[in-house]
């Protein structure tokens, strides 16, 4: 296994088949602070559409995502 590097691909959180859903499952994703023009957006939800605000929260340098298996966006 090697360290993730931006040049080798983008990081994606794909919960299907990765987590056992339960009301207690919250994924915490740390993100680098800085200019979006240089780093890109913190969350790109263009694939399935916008994620509900009760399921996704950005706070400081962390993204919190509820992975309870109760919602499929779009």
N, C-alpha and C positions, 0 to 999 in steps of 0.2 A: 504494500500500500504506500502511496506517496501523498504528500501534502497537496491540498487543493490550491491551484493557482488560477488566476483570472484567465491566463492565456490558454489553459486547457479546457475551459468551458465554464458555463454559468451554474451557480448554485440554485437548486430548485427544491422546494418542500412539496412533496407529492404524498399526501396522506393515505391514498388508496393502497391498502396492503402493507402499510408501514407501521401503523399504530392500532392497538386494540382500542376501539372507541369506548369512552365512558365519560360521564359528566365531569370527571376530574382531570381529563387530559387537556393541558394547555401547553402549546409549544412556544418556547421562548427563543427568538432568533436575534442574536446581537448583530448590529450593523455599524459600520464605520461612519462617524460623523464627518460632514464636510459638504462641499458645494455639489448639488445635484448635477450641475453641468459637467463636472469632472467625474463624479462617481456613479451617476445614473440615479434613477428613482429607487427609493427604499422598497417599494412594493409595486410589482407589475402584475396586475390582475386582468390583463387583456385576454387571456386564454379562455377562461370560463365566465368572465364578467366580474364586475365589482363585488367584493365580499362585504356582507352586512357589517355595520359598525359594531354590533353586539358579538361578532365572531372574530374581528381583527382590530387590534388597537396598536398604534404606534406611540410609544412613550420614550422620549429621550433617544437613546441609542439602542432600544430594544423594540422588537415587534412581538406582540402576544397574539397567538392564534388558537382559537378554541377548536380542538379536533375531537369532538364528541360523536361524530358520525351522524348527526341529526340534520345536516343541511348539505345540499349540493347546489351550489350557486348556478344560476341561469337555467 
